[in-house]
């Protein structure tokens, strides 16, 4: 089912890694978070025989904080049959991006913290420097947009090059109608914030094909996940539905507003007592039709789902990992009857990168420097 497209994919860019890549015909563009390259001083044969330990070439390489400070994000682009080169690079330990369907416009948000700083008395976290960038020519030229450096941006969710949302710690939500020139902060759902954690985040934020922003968070008191919906143009979201006893992993919605949810059974993992964390936590797919919530399918506990897609022919695609053995394997499951039956497929050992193109129905996968593709219509 897989066809090999390249044996040399992203080989030239160091350190190794393909990043969050996208492919259209022969063109490639990717956002890649990188670590600094480290090297060691050479040892003589005598030193090797004597068991002399390796020593970093430069002193900073031995410091985890200094290595973290030298992490960066790159935007690389090129052609499959030629070299893929860097078009933009910025210091960052965290980043998210949005690429327009025609590839002209890119938004990029970065977060960087000086890990060599000492903790500030009375503050739980070190401050993070946040920046927001935009390109309108496929990453050739970049503009730094006005943005408060102390306001984190974790996710970008855009309808088109002019209209979109930013979501950050708090959680907080901002909206633009003019391509990032101006941003309006919107109220977040009641109960989504934790006064003791200023860096609280939603469990999941998704923008559907119906242009509705959906935000999910777990309500520990009620033991439910609450899913709020914010249609474009509205200022305040409303609770659409709840899912008892599950954490939301992904949401997909079509243009008619039919909503499909991938969730994991149980409360959020790190909120559980340590002796309960190894209990089976099956992945479950649900549907919501603006009136009724239906459980469509529960997968075996060893199949851990992390993404759910709508295929071009209105199928449902489950993307996850099979953890039944020591070495986990990538799996997909496809349903073409609304989630009643599923065909599970083993995609092999864990890949170095993969994504599914919901517009073309193409599944891409990278193993080593080899790039593969197959169609899931």
C-alpha positions in Angstrom: 0.0 0.0 0.0 3.0 2.3 0.5 5.1 3.7 -2.3 8.5 5.1 -1.7 8.9 8.7 -2.8 12.5 9.5 -1.7 15.6 7.9 -0.1 17.1 11.2 0.8 14.4 13.1 2.5 15.7 15.9 4.8 19.2 14.3 4.8 21.1 17.6 4.4 19.6 19.4 7.4 21.3 18.8 10.7 20.6 17.7 13.4 18.5 14.8 12.1 14.7 15.3 12.0 11.9 16.0 9.5 9.8 18.3 11.6 6.1 19.0 11.0 6.3 18.7 7.2 3.8 19.3 4.4 4.0 18.2 0.8 2.2 19.4 -2.3 3.1 17.7 -5.5 7.0 18.0 -5.5 7.2 20.9 -3.1 8.0 20.5 0.6 7.8 22.9 3.6 8.3 22.1 7.2 8.6 23.6 10.7 11.4 21.9 12.6 12.3 22.4 16.3 16.1 21.6 16.6 18.6 21.0 19.3 22.2 22.3 19.1 24.7 19.9 17.7 27.3 18.8 20.2 30.8 17.3 19.6 33.5 15.7 21.6 37.2 16.3 21.8 39.2 13.6 20.1 40.9 10.9 22.2 44.2 9.2 21.6 44.4 5.4 21.4 46.1 5.4 24.8 43.3 7.5 26.3 40.7 5.1 24.9 42.5 2.1 26.3 42.8 3.8 29.6 39.1 4.5 29.7 39.4 8.3 29.6 35.8 9.7 29.4 34.7 11.7 26.4 34.8 15.4 26.9 32.7 18.0 25.1 34.4 20.2 22.6 33.1 23.4 24.3 32.2 23.9 27.9 28.6 25.0 27.2 27.8 21.7 25.7 28.0 20.0 29.1 25.2 22.2 30.5 21.6 21.1 29.9 20.5 24.7 30.5 22.9 26.1 27.9 21.9 23.4 25.4 18.2 24.3 26.0 19.0 28.0 25.4 20.5 27.1 22.0 17.4 25.3 20.7 15.7 26.9 17.7 12.8 26.6 15.2 13.4 26.5 11.5 11.2 26.9 8.5 12.7 24.9 5.6 11.4 24.6 2.0 12.4 23.1 -1.3 11.6 20.3 -3.8 11.6 16.6 -3.2 14.2 16.0 -5.9 16.5 18.8 -4.8 17.9 20.3 -1.6 15.6 21.5 1.1 17.0 24.7 2.7 16.3 26.9 5.6 14.3 30.0 5.1 13.9 31.2 8.6 15.4 30.4 12.0 14.7 31.8 15.5 15.7 30.7 19.0 12.8 28.7 20.5 12.0 25.8 22.8 8.4 25.9 21.8 6.7 26.7 18.5 3.5 26.3 16.5 2.6 27.4 13.0 -0.2 27.7 10.4 0.2 27.3 6.7 -2.5 28.5 4.3 -3.9 26.0 1.8 -2.2 27.8 -1.1 1.1 27.9 0.9 1.5 31.7 0.5 0.9 32.7 4.1 2.6 31.3 7.2 2.1 32.3 10.8 4.7 31.2 13.4 4.6 31.6 17.1 7.7 31.0 19.2 8.5 30.6 22.9 11.9 30.9 24.5 13.0 30.8 28.2 16.5 31.6 29.5 17.1 28.3 31.3 20.3 29.6 32.9 18.2 32.0 35.1 17.6 31.3 38.7 14.0 31.0 39.9 12.5 34.3 40.9 11.3 34.3 44.5 7.6 34.0 44.7 7.2 32.9 41.1 6.5 29.4 40.1 7.9 29.6 36.6 10.7 31.4 34.7 9.4 34.0 32.3 9.0 33.1 28.7 9.7 35.3 25.7 6.9 34.9 23.1 7.1 36.2 19.5 4.8 36.1 16.5 5.9 36.1 12.9 4.2 36.2 9.5 5.3 35.5 5.9 3.1 36.1 2.8 5.6 34.6 0.2 6.1 31.0 1.3 8.6 31.9 3.9 11.0 34.0 1.8 10.5 37.2 3.8 9.2 37.5 7.4 7.5 40.2 9.4 7.5 40.3 13.2 4.0 41.1 14.3 3.3 43.2 17.4 2.7 40.9 20.3 3.2 41.2 24.1 6.3 39.1 24.9 4.9 37.9 28.2 1.7 36.4 26.7 2.3 32.8 25.6 1.0 31.4 22.3 0.7 27.7 22.3 -1.6 27.1 19.4 -2.6 28.8 16.1 -6.0 28.0 14.6 -6.8 29.9 11.4 -9.7 29.9 8.9 -7.8 31.7 6.3 -4.9 34.2 6.0 -7.0 37.0 7.5 -9.1 35.3 10.2 -7.9 33.2 13.0 -7.3 32.5 16.7 -4.3 32.3 19.1 -4.6 30.2 22.2 -2.1 30.5 25.1 -1.5 29.7 28.7 -4.2 30.7 31.2 -5.9 29.5 29.1 -6.5 32.7 26.9 -7.9 33.1 23.5 -7.4 36.0 21.0 -9.0 36.6 17.6 -7.9 38.5 14.5 -10.0 39.6 11.5 -7.2 41.5 9.7 -4.3 39.2 9.2 -2.7 39.7 12.6 -2.7 43.6 12.6 -5.1 43.6 15.6 -6.0 41.0 18.2 -9.1 41.0 20.5 -9.0 38.8 23.6 -12.2 36.7 24.1 -13.6 35.3 27.3 -12.8 31.6 28.0 -15.3 29.0 29.2 -16.1 29.2 32.9 -14.2 26.6 34.9 -11.4 26.2 32.3 -8.9 28.2 34.4 -7.1 27.0 37.5 -6.2 29.9 39.9 -3.2 27.9 41.2 -1.8 27.3 37.7 -1.3 30.4 35.5 -0.1 28.1 32.7 -3.2 26.0 32.6 -4.2 24.9 29.1 -7.2 23.4 27.3 -7.0 19.7 26.8 -7.8 20.2 23.1 -8.5 23.2 20.8 -9.8 22.4 17.3 -11.2 24.5 14.4 -13.7 22.5 12.4 -14.6 22.7 8.7 -17.7 24.6 9.9 -15.5 27.4 11.2 -16.4 26.7 14.8 -13.6 26.8 17.4 -14.1 24.0 20.0 -12.4 24.0 23.3 -12.3 21.0 25.6 -11.3 20.8 29.3 -11.8 18.3 32.1 -14.0 19.2 35.0 -12.7 17.1 37.9 -15.6 18.0 40.2 -18.2 16.6 37.8 -15.9 14.0 36.2 -16.7 15.1 32.7 -15.0 16.7 29.8 -16.7 19.9 28.8 -16.7 20.9 25.1 -17.5 24.5 24.3 -18.2 25.9 20.8 -17.4 29.3 19.5 -18.8 30.0 16.0 -16.8 32.6 13.9 -18.1 36.1 14.6 -19.4 35.3 18.1 -17.5 36.7 21.1 -18.6 34.1 23.8 -18.5 30.4 23.5 -21.3 28.1 24.8 -21.1 24.6 26.2 -22.1 22.2 23.4 -22.0 18.9 25.2 -20.0 16.9 27.8 -18.4 13.5 27.8 -18.4 11.7 31.2 -15.2 10.1 32.4 -13.1 10.8 29.4 -10.3 13.2 28.3 -10.6 14.7 24.9 -7.7 14.0 22.5 -9.0 15.3 19.2 -12.1 16.8 17.5 -13.1 16.8 13.9 -16.2 18.5 12.5 -17.5 18.7 8.9 -19.2 21.6 7.2 -22.6 20.5 8.3 -21.5 20.7 11.9 -21.4 16.9 12.6 -18.8 16.5 15.3 -16.6 13.5 16.0 -14.5 13.2 19.2 -11.5 11.0 20.0 -11.2 10.6 23.8 -9.3 8.5 26.3 -11.1 6.8 29.2 -10.5 8.2 32.6 -9.3 11.5 34.2 -6.2 13.3 32.9 -3.1 11.0 33.3 -1.1 13.3 35.6 -4.1 14.0 37.9 -4.4 10.3 38.7 -2.7 8.7 41.8 0.5 6.9 40.7 -0.9 3.5 41.4 -3.8 4.1 39.0 -1.8 5.4 36.0 -1.1 1.9 34.6 -4.7 0.9 34.5 -6.2 0.3 31.0 -7.3 3.5 29.3 -9.2 2.6 26.0 -9.5 5.2 23.2 -13.1 5.9 22.3 -14.7 7.7 19.3 -17.9 9.6 19.9 -20.2 11.6 17.6 -22.3 14.7 18.4 -25.1 15.9 16.0 -26.1 19.1 17.9 -28.6 17.1 19.9 -27.3 13.6 21.0 -23.9 12.2 22.0 -23.3 8.6 20.7 -20.4 6.3 21.5 -19.4 5.0 18.1 -16.5 2.6 19.0 -14.1 1.6 21.8 -10.7 0.4 20.7 -8.6 -2.2 22.5 -6.7 -0.6 25.5 -3.4 -1.2 23.8 -4.3 1.1 20.9 -3.6 4.6 22.0 -5.2 7.2 19.8 -3.9 10.7 19.4 -5.5 12.1 16.2 -8.8 11.8 14.4 -9.4 13.0 10.8 -12.3 13.3 8.3 -11.2 11.8 5.0 -12.2 13.5 1.6 -14.8 10.8 1.1 -16.4 11.4 4.6 -14.6 8.5 6.3 -13.1 8.6 9.8 -9.4 8.0 10.2 -8.0 7.1 13.7 -4.3 7.6 14.1 -2.5 6.1 17.0 0.1 3.7 18.5 -0.1 0.0 19.4 1.6 -0.4 22.8 1.0 -4.2 23.1 4.7 -5.0 22.7 8.0 -3.5 24.0 8.5 -1.7 20.7 5.4 0.4 19.9 4.1 0.4 16.3 2.1 3.0 14.4 -1.5 2.1 13.6 -4.4 3.6 11.7 -8.0 2.6 11.6 -10.6 3.7 9.0 -14.3 3.6 9.1 -16.6 4.4 6.1 -19.9 3.7 7.8 -20.0 6.5 10.4 -17.9 4.7 12.9 -19.9 1.4 13.2 -17.0 -0.8 11.8 -13.3 -0.1 11.6 -10.4 -1.6 9.6 -7.2 -1.5 11.7 -3.9 -1.4 9.9 -0.4 -1.9 11.2 1.9 0.8 9.7 5.1 -0.6 11.2 7.6 0.6 13.8 7.4 4.1 15.0 8.2 6.6 12.3 10.3 9.8 12.5 7.5 11.8 11.1 4.0 11.4 9.5 0.9 13.4 8.6 -2.4 13.0 6.8 -3.5 15.5 4.2 -7.3 15.9 4.7 -7.6 17.7 1.4 -6.0 15.0 -0.9 -6.4 11.9 1.3 -2.6 11.3 1.2 -0.9 9.7 4.1 2.9 10.5 4.4 5.4 8.6 6.5 9.2 9.0 7.1 11.5 6.2 8.3 15.2 7.2 8.5 15.7 9.2 5.3 13.0 7.3 3.3 9.7 9.1 2.5 6.6 7.0 1.8 3.1 7.8 0.7 -0.3 6.0 0.4 -3.9 7.0 -0.3 -6.7 6.9 2.3 -9.6 8.4 0.4 
